[in-house]
Amino acid sequence: MKPACYTMTDNKLLSVIETPCAVYKPYTEQNFVIDITGLWDTGAISSVISQRLISILNLFPISKCEMQYAQGKKFVNVYKINLLLPNGIEIKGLTVTEGIFENFDILIGMDIIRLGDFAITHKNGGTKFSFQIPSTNDIEFK
């Protein structure tokens, strides 16, 4: 299987990695796709969606779970979504929790990142972000 790759290059050093993504309700026809911005976060164990996205998709919680945040612990609703990554990979039936965000609609956590190869480099004062599924390479800096 040839990996589906995505690379983003910016001429400045970025403090966050944001990419275009899309989501839609699972278990339905893919006829109501929402284009959103995803924030990639290696410090997040799992992916989290915004209240705005929950409302737009009219999602209903499937359960609740306790989440650990910088501010403490909180019980939050759990949802299922289908996620389209910018490299064309579709992740169906992704379990996500709800969060409060202002500038993006999904926090892409390690549940997604661990599925492939993830790299960030900063050669010549710019940022290059690459992600592919499935994993094909080891990267070792010497």
C-alpha positions in Angstrom: 0.0 0.0 0.0 1.4 3.4 -1.0 1.4 5.8 1.9 -0.9 8.9 1.7 1.4 11.8 2.5 0.8 15.4 3.5 3.5 18.1 3.7 3.1 21.7 4.7 5.9 24.3 4.4 5.9 27.8 5.8 8.7 30.3 5.5 8.6 31.3 9.2 8.9 29.3 12.4 5.5 28.2 13.5 4.4 27.7 17.1 1.4 25.6 16.2 0.7 23.1 13.4 -2.7 23.6 11.9 -4.0 21.9 8.8 -7.2 21.7 6.8 -9.4 18.7 7.7 -13.0 17.7 7.2 -15.5 15.8 9.3 -18.8 14.2 8.9 -21.2 12.1 11.0 -20.4 8.4 11.1 -22.9 5.8 10.0 -24.4 8.2 7.4 -23.9 9.0 3.8 -21.0 11.3 3.3 -23.2 14.2 2.1 -22.7 16.7 4.9 -18.9 17.3 5.1 -17.7 20.2 7.2 -14.3 21.7 6.3 -12.5 22.7 9.5 -9.0 23.5 10.9 -7.2 20.8 12.9 -4.5 21.6 15.5 -2.0 18.7 15.8 -1.0 18.1 19.5 1.5 15.4 20.5 0.7 16.1 24.1 -2.9 15.0 23.7 -3.6 11.3 24.2 -6.8 11.5 22.1 -8.6 13.8 19.7 -11.1 16.5 20.9 -13.7 18.4 18.9 -15.3 21.8 19.5 -18.7 22.6 20.8 -19.3 24.5 17.5 -18.7 21.3 15.5 -20.9 19.3 17.8 -23.7 21.7 17.1 -23.2 21.9 13.4 -23.2 18.1 13.0 -26.0 17.7 15.5 -24.0 15.0 17.3 -25.3 13.1 20.3 -23.0 11.8 23.0 -22.4 8.0 23.1 -20.9 8.2 26.7 -19.0 10.3 29.2 -15.5 10.1 30.4 -13.1 11.9 32.8 -10.5 14.0 31.0 -7.3 15.4 32.5 -6.7 19.1 31.5 -4.1 21.6 32.6 -6.8 23.1 34.8 -7.7 19.8 36.4 -10.1 16.9 35.7 -13.6 17.1 34.2 -16.3 14.8 32.9 -17.0 15.4 29.3 -19.2 13.9 26.6 -17.8 11.4 24.1 -18.8 11.3 20.4 -18.1 9.4 17.2 -17.1 11.2 14.0 -15.5 10.4 10.7 -12.3 12.5 10.0 -10.8 13.3 6.6 -7.1 14.2 7.0 -5.4 16.5 4.5 -3.5 13.6 2.9 -6.8 12.0 1.9 -6.9 9.4 4.6 -10.3 8.8 6.1 -10.6 7.7 9.7 -14.1 6.3 10.3 -15.7 5.9 13.7 -13.1 8.0 15.5 -13.9 8.4 19.2 -13.5 12.0 20.4 -14.3 14.1 23.4 -15.7 17.6 23.6 -13.6 20.7 24.3 -13.7 24.4 24.2 -11.6 26.0 21.4 -11.6 29.4 19.7 -9.5 29.1 16.6 -9.9 25.5 15.5 -12.5 22.8 15.6 -10.5 19.6 16.2 -7.4 18.8 18.3 -5.7 15.9 16.5 -4.1 13.8 19.3 -1.8 10.8 19.5 -4.7 8.5 18.7 -4.3 9.7 15.1 -0.6 10.7 15.1 0.5 7.2 16.1 -1.1 5.7 13.0 1.7 7.0 10.8 4.9 9.0 10.4 5.0 12.5 11.8 7.8 15.0 11.4 8.5 18.7 12.0 11.7 20.3 10.8 12.9 23.9 10.9 15.7 24.2 8.3 16.6 27.8 7.1 14.2 29.4 9.6 11.0 27.9 8.3 8.7 25.1 9.4 8.1 21.9 7.4 5.4 19.5 8.7 5.0 16.1 7.2 2.5 13.3 8.0 1.8 10.0 6.3 -0.2 6.9 6.8 0.9 4.1 7.0 4.3 4.4 8.6 7.1 3.6 6.3 10.3 5.3 7.7 12.4 5.7 10.7 13.9 9.2 11.2 17.1 9.5 13.1 19.0 12.8 13.4 22.8 12.5 13.8 
